[in-house]
Amino acid sequence: MSDIVEKTLTALPGLFLQNQAGGGPAAAKAPFSSRLGGLVRSITALTSKHEEEKLIQQELSSLKATVSAPTTTLKMMKECMVRLMYCEMLGYDASFGYIHAIKLAQQGNLLEKRVGYLAVSLFLHESHELLLLLVNTVVKDLQSTNLIEVCMALTIVSQIFPREMIPAVLPLIEDKLQHSKEIIRRKAVLALYKFHLIAPNQVQHIHVKFRKALCDRDVGVMAASLHIYFRMIKENSSGYKDLTGSFVTILKQVVGGKLPVDFNYHSVPAPWLQIQLLRILGLLGKDDQRTSELMYDVLDESLRRAELNHNVTYAILFECVHTVYSIYPKSELLEKAAKCIGKFVLSPKINLKYLGLKALTYVIQQDPTLALQHQMTIIECLDHPDPIIKRETLELLYRITNTQNVTVIVQKMLDYLHQSKEEYIIVNLVGKIAELAEKYAPDNAWFIQTMNAVFSVGGDVIHPDIPNNFLRLLAEGFDDEAEDQQLRLYAVQSYLTLLDVENVFYPQRFLQVMSWVLGEYSYLLDKEMTEEVITKLYRLLMSDSISSETKAWLIAAVTKLTPQAHSSNIVEKLIQEFTVSLDTCMRQHAFELKHLHENMELMKSLLPVDKSCEDMMVDASLSFLDGFVAEGLSQGAAPYKPHHQRQEEKLSQEKGLNFEPYGLSFSSSGFTGRQSPAGISLGSDVSGNSADTGLKETSSLKLEGIKKLWGKEGYLPKKENKTGDETEAPVPQETTIMENVDQAVTKKDQSQVLTQTKEEKEKQLLASSLFVGLGSESSVNLITEQPECCLSITEAENTKIFQYSVQMEKPFMQGNLCGFVNYQTVDTLSAQLEFSVNLSLLDFIRPLKISTEDFGKLWLTFANDVKQNVKMSDSQAALPSTLETLEQKLRLHVVDIIGNEGLLACQLLPSTPCLVHCRVYADILALWFRSSCSTLPDYLLYQCQKVIEGS
Amino acid sequence: MRFMLLFSRQGKLRLQKWYLATSDKERKKMVRELMQVVLARKPKMCSFLEWRDLKVVYKRYASLYFCCAIEGQDNELITLELIHRYVELLDKYFGSVCELDIIFNFEKAYFILDEFLMGGDVQDTSKKSVLKAIEQADLLQEEDESPRSVLEEHAPAASPPPPCCPRRGWALQHSLSPPLASRFLSLHPRLQERGDRAA
């Protein structure tokens, strides 16, 4: 009886809905299972979102009652799950049903289990806690004799499975690799692939079995194993070179149509398999001539076979072209691939055109002439109605930008930017524009105006590096001082004009840039102007739309300008205004300004004009406090012990546990003991930027004639040219060929000019401005910083020496210098010798021979310090022997040994000194580094640790 | 592949499959945003999109959008074919599939997808073996109980064809032919019609 009541109750909302939808009494007779139909119908009959919400909530509460009722059969439960899934898909929360989905997967018969598993895979995610409850069910099903149950278990495992429970099922799945049914083997391989993705070290031991799967007699199993191989080869291609032959053979068979017809897709043999194999070959043949040679034939055949005019053959062709350009180049193949790219670019189908542009972008650095061939198509794509095509074209243009075409390309990018609303695109494009502007700016006015556009369009989402780099560029300048001043003056003037415009709101980042520049460089204007600038800054400060961070920048700028101004009415007004500000930070700034304002002389010496790039001499030892300290000591205060000394004492007292980090953790512990470089808060607040740039200036080195291996961000990987050095500089013969092609193209263009309409002429004009400098000489343009030197003819058995010097711009642990020598022997064979030298920091360290007194003086001038305690082994406990080891291994100079303290000095070539103070305490060696360079101490500390702990 | 979405022209989600752990909130946000972007595109535009850090490949079949998100180095064109193969599978299974089939039998659509893609990668490219696996599982159902899907009850045309039945419908031609357009009719008129028949 209660059963019937329950059923009727749960059916009620359904009944009601059916009637509403015009279903009539028939719905009452409808079996329980068609409830989903009813639900869908009634939802579509509704007109408002609000009604839908009401209806679904009703539905959910009735479902909740049903699933938790003890009388609900599994069959009903299955139906409920389907409806719950539907509600979740519509965006409503059905989390009360999750546990029942797991129960259904566990208890149901096959059909119910299938729905249960599906519900679990849709409801839960990988790290959901309820998923642990599913593990037992999966284990049970994996051991089942029923194939379908095993399949279901493998499917769910490959979708969501808790990482930490992998060991529970791994052996069972491994067994399945030997299963007699290919569908099971295939699913097992894919499940293991999933494990490889989420926990690679757990499946390492089965690599041998993967090889067996690769040789499986069933194509499906073999194809599945390729997913794993693709991943593994991507991570480490050198470990799988021996398989190249097998992959090539498989591809040959596939291309040759040796597979069962089942695997054909629109009469193309196994396209997914082909593409996967091509991708694998591309990875294997990259930068490897010998391996690449194995695949030339099959690639050629793939290019030839894929002739059918069908999307899927184009997919294969595209992958093939990609592979041909990824592996070690072969001119015949490259030619064919270039033709294919042409087919894509010229295709009327928009999808193919897009891919053509993409392929061009990819190969453009290796073969700039290809862009020339298609220049008119590229121009057309720039005005394409589809923004995606436009964007891809801009990406292509970005790769071929040089000093001659930069203005046109950047203008096109800015045009696009103005129409675009998506944040991701804006961030990306703005970064590119800023990069191009910095690299290729033709003149000051253009540069500043472009950067203004970048800052105003980019708003506050732009990468913080952009304003930082821009300011650094302004501050450090280029080689010509007069030119630099002009640039700065132009920036100042342009910002003043911008600030004059009424009712325009600039992004905060832009205002910060403006305030820094105005603060630093307003002195370049007429003297009378300073007050006007201060007035403008003041007006901004009072505006509501300014964030408190920007206000700090603004007040810093005002502070810098105050000593230059004649009258200080506004400054006084500002002080009055902000010394009572509720913002504590602003109030502090105002008070600082107030006190400095009272002592103009101090203010002038503290805020010198145009010294942002120079090191501030800061008395890091705080010697001006000596009197104060002496007074304190005489009144009985305990002498100050530095942090590291206190730590040591604590250490020597309690020997039980060592809380010091071991080994390599130099970076974290290194910074803990650092003092603020500027003793007074004002110094660090107002000119924090200046101090930073100052350091960069002193540590920057000349890298003339050296291939750029280290950049501002550290070591520069060879990312710009994917195939590496050998393609960067084509051998001379090729260059001349390209030149010919170039000329041929332009000649053809000229002959066409006669018959062109005006519009076409405009396009031609645009083309010539875009593709200028792209021809033969552009291959040189792309490799800046590449020293080239021609040696005269060398007689047999003679030696010629050729020298370049390398300097370390910024301290770095390891670096690699590589390059190549091109030469021609008498019989005009050209050959290439590649070389590469590994460099480490120690190669650039030399002893610094100074006296103890000089050491003392220098010590006080350095602001960057790092401290660390190193445990010594018993054998080296004596200080002199330890210092000797350091002297020998690291080329440090031992300046002096006084008792249990030692002084060492060295320099990073050419002239960045670093001083070391060490002190022995039981078996602990306390190292204290100081240097003018901020990163050098860390690296040296690491080397010292290695020496001391290693010996 | 990161995820696959099926949604209607009216912006109703019909199927979603996520191959990378994504929080519920993030999912909803992504679905909403992506639907907006895709629905705003005009018919003659490119089927590929760059969206966030992903590439999106989409194709519209009558009233239904099929939409896949892939990673940077993946092949867009083959993904487009993957969508088409999935549609072919649906078509073969349901026999001239339409949006309604997918709404009322969405769990079946999921089963087919799971048999075709596993963990976001193509598992089985042979149409025959995918459908064989599904039919094997379905056979159990017939032994188990009478047909229960609303379409099978009211619309005989929508019942699964016997395995050897020649293919009908639009999937025969590769490129989108007019008959296809009529398959995925927009929901309302057809629904009304079926509702009337049911009554």
Boltz contact constraints between the chains, C-beta under 6 A:
constraints:
  - contact:
      token1: [A, 24]
      token2: [B, 199]
      max_distance: 6.0
  - contact:
      token1: [A, 33]
      token2: [B, 148]
      max_distance: 6.0
  - contact:
      token1: [A, 34]
      token2: [B, 150]
      max_distance: 6.0
  - contact:
      token1: [A, 37]
      token2: [B, 104]
      max_distance: 6.0
  - contact:
      token1: [A, 37]
      token2: [B, 150]
      max_distance: 6.0
  - contact:
      token1: [A, 40]
      token2: [B, 103]
      max_distance: 6.0
  - contact:
      token1: [A, 44]
      token2: [B, 191]
      max_distance: 6.0
  - contact:
      token1: [A, 82]
      token2: [B, 107]
      max_distance: 6.0
  - contact:
      token1: [A, 89]
      token2: [B, 13]
      max_distance: 6.0
  - contact:
      token1: [A, 110]
      token2: [B, 140]
      max_distance: 6.0
  - contact:
      token1: [A, 111]
      token2: [B, 140]
      max_distance: 6.0
  - contact:
      token1: [A, 111]
      token2: [B, 141]
      max_distance: 6.0
  - contact:
      token1: [A, 111]
      token2: [B, 144]
      max_distance: 6.0
  - contact:
      token1: [A, 118]
      token2: [B, 107]
      max_distance: 6.0
  - contact:
      token1: [A, 118]
      token2: [B, 110]
      max_distance: 6.0
  - contact:
      token1: [A, 125]
      token2: [B, 21]
      max_distance: 6.0
  - contact:
      token1: [A, 126]
      token2: [B, 21]
      max_distance: 6.0
  - contact:
      token1: [A, 148]
      token2: [B, 137]
      max_distance: 6.0
  - contact:
      token1: [A, 155]
      token2: [B, 114]
      max_distance: 6.0
  - contact:
      token1: [A, 158]
      token2: [B, 118]
      max_distance: 6.0
  - contact:
      token1: [A, 158]
      token2: [B, 119]
      max_distance: 6.0
  - contact:
      token1: [A, 190]
      token2: [B, 118]
      max_distance: 6.0
  - contact:
      token1: [A, 190]
      token2: [B, 123]
      max_distance: 6.0
  - contact:
      token1: [A, 194]
      token2: [B, 119]
      max_distance: 6.0
  - contact:
      token1: [A, 220]
      token2: [B, 124]
      max_distance: 6.0
  - contact:
      token1: [A, 227]
      token2: [B, 121]
      max_distance: 6.0
  - contact:
      token1: [A, 262]
      token2: [B, 126]
      max_distance: 6.0
  - contact:
      token1: [A, 262]
      token2: [B, 128]
      max_distance: 6.0
  - contact:
      token1: [A, 263]
      token2: [B, 125]
      max_distance: 6.0
  - contact:
      token1: [A, 263]
      token2: [B, 126]
      max_distance: 6.0
  - contact:
      token1: [A, 266]
      token2: [B, 174]
      max_distance: 6.0
  - contact:
      token1: [A, 272]
      token2: [B, 122]
      max_distance: 6.0
  - contact:
      token1: [A, 272]
      token2: [B, 125]
      max_distance: 6.0
  - contact:
      token1: [A, 275]
      token2: [B, 75]
      max_distance: 6.0
  - contact:
      token1: [A, 275]
      token2: [B, 78]
      max_distance: 6.0
  - contact:
      token1: [A, 311]
      token2: [B, 77]
      max_distance: 6.0
  - contact:
      token1: [A, 312]
      token2: [B, 81]
      max_distance: 6.0
  - contact:
      token1: [A, 314]
      token2: [B, 77]
      max_distance: 6.0
  - contact:
      token1: [A, 315]
      token2: [B, 75]
      max_distance: 6.0
  - contact:
      token1: [A, 315]
      token2: [B, 77]
      max_distance: 6.0
  - contact:
      token1: [A, 315]
      token2: [B, 78]
      max_distance: 6.0
  - contact:
      token1: [A, 319]
      token2: [B, 75]
      max_distance: 6.0
  - contact:
      token1: [A, 350]
      token2: [B, 46]
      max_distance: 6.0
  - contact:
      token1: [A, 351]
      token2: [B, 46]
      max_distance: 6.0
  - contact:
      token1: [A, 351]
      token2: [B, 47]
      max_distance: 6.0
  - contact:
      token1: [A, 354]
      token2: [B, 46]
      max_distance: 6.0
  - contact:
      token1: [A, 354]
      token2: [B, 48]
      max_distance: 6.0
  - contact:
      token1: [A, 386]
      token2: [B, 45]
      max_distance: 6.0
  - contact:
      token1: [A, 386]
      token2: [B, 46]
      max_distance: 6.0
  - contact:
      token1: [A, 388]
      token2: [B, 46]
      max_distance: 6.0
  - contact:
      token1: [A, 388]
      token2: [B, 49]
      max_distance: 6.0
  - contact:
      token1: [A, 424]
      token2: [B, 52]
      max_distance: 6.0
